[in-house]
Amino acid sequence: MEAILERPSLRDQKVAGASLAHFAQAIKKRRSQAVTIRLQESEVAIAIPRKALELLEFILSSMAQGKALSLIPSDSELSTQQAADMLNVSRPHLVKLVEHGALPFKKVGSHRRIQLADLLAYEARQADQQAQHLHFLAQQAQELNLGYE
């Protein structure tokens, strides 16, 4: 897993913010699946897939907002600490989820590894459950006339 754990500096935020608007305009005008960019310092032209440019736009946007980023290949296996960090829970809590079968894992030696796809599916199930519970609570509040409209 490739991660940039520290927040971008103020200088980096400003550079990313200043380039973001021009960058977004330039790639939206392009309709082709690949775009050629030229590096000013070396005059080298590089063909880049459109999806990579869209990802770069997201990275610039996040940097402009001062957010740290992580790039994870979709077939990655995560340690329990990495998975816990992604879910914003403690590692011991994640280990309990794994041990109770809420999240599939495999053992590599004495270490647990979790597939990124399984973690994202779990996260989606949790978000769906939370939305259902919130809808139920809002419905109850309406039925009990608690003043929420």
Solvent accessible surface area in square Angstrom, and as a share of the most:
residue,aa,sasa,rsa
1,M,98,0.44
2,E,124,0.55
3,A,35,0.27
4,I,92,0.47
5,L,145,0.72
6,E,123,0.55
7,R,167,0.61
8,P,20,0.13
9,S,61,0.40
10,L,131,0.65
11,R,178,0.65
12,D,55,0.29
13,Q,41,0.18
14,K,147,0.62
15,V,85,0.49
16,A,2,0.02
17,G,33,0.32
18,A,73,0.57
19,S,43,0.28
20,L,39,0.19
21,A,64,0.50
22,H,130,0.58
23,F,41,0.17
24,A,18,0.14
25,Q,114,0.51
26,A,56,0.44
27,I,9,0.05
28,K,119,0.51
29,K,157,0.66
30,R,111,0.41
31,R,196,0.71
32,S,49,0.32
33,Q,140,0.62
34,A,53,0.41
35,V,13,0.07
36,T,88,0.51
37,I,56,0.28
38,R,153,0.56
39,L,78,0.39
40,Q,151,0.67
41,E,164,0.73
42,S,64,0.41
43,E,113,0.51
44,V,73,0.42
45,A,51,0.40
46,I,68,0.35
47,A,74,0.58
48,I,34,0.17
49,P,81,0.51
50,R,38,0.14
51,K,155,0.66
52,A,42,0.33
53,L,2,0.01
54,E,68,0.30
55,L,83,0.41
56,L,69,0.34
57,E,36,0.16
58,F,124,0.52
59,I,30,0.15
60,L,29,0.14
61,S,28,0.18
62,S,6,0.04
63,M,50,0.22
64,A,32,0.24
65,Q,111,0.49
66,G,4,0.03
67,K,104,0.44
68,A,45,0.35
69,L,26,0.13
70,S,56,0.36
71,L,81,0.40
72,I,39,0.20
73,P,79,0.50
74,S,94,0.61
75,D,116,0.60
76,S,17,0.11
77,E,65,0.29
78,L,0,0.00
79,S,29,0.19
80,T,13,0.08
81,Q,85,0.38
82,Q,55,0.24
83,A,0,0.00
84,A,0,0.00
85,D,86,0.45
86,M,64,0.28
87,L,29,0.15
88,N,137,0.70
89,V,50,0.29
90,S,62,0.40
91,R,100,0.36
92,P,79,0.50
93,H,81,0.36
94,L,0,0.00
95,V,24,0.14
96,K,123,0.52
97,L,31,0.15
98,V,3,0.02
99,E,95,0.43
100,H,152,0.68
101,G,62,0.59
102,A,40,0.31
103,L,1,0.00
104,P,73,0.46
105,F,75,0.31
106,K,101,0.43
107,K,112,0.47
108,V,73,0.42
109,G,74,0.71
110,S,89,0.57
111,H,109,0.49
112,R,56,0.20
113,R,67,0.24
114,I,0,0.00
115,Q,68,0.30
116,L,12,0.06
117,A,66,0.51
118,D,45,0.23
119,L,1,0.00
120,L,81,0.41
121,A,47,0.36
122,Y,21,0.08
123,E,71,0.32
124,A,63,0.49
125,R,122,0.44
126,Q,63,0.28
127,A,57,0.44
128,D,79,0.41
129,Q,94,0.42
130,Q,118,0.52
131,A,60,0.46
132,Q,109,0.48
133,H,113,0.50
134,L,124,0.62
135,H,125,0.56
136,F,110,0.46
137,L,104,0.52
138,A,53,0.41
139,Q,90,0.40
140,Q,72,0.32
141,A,12,0.09
142,Q,98,0.43
143,E,129,0.58
144,L,120,0.60
145,N,134,0.69
146,L,108,0.54
147,G,63,0.60
148,Y,144,0.55
149,E,203,0.91
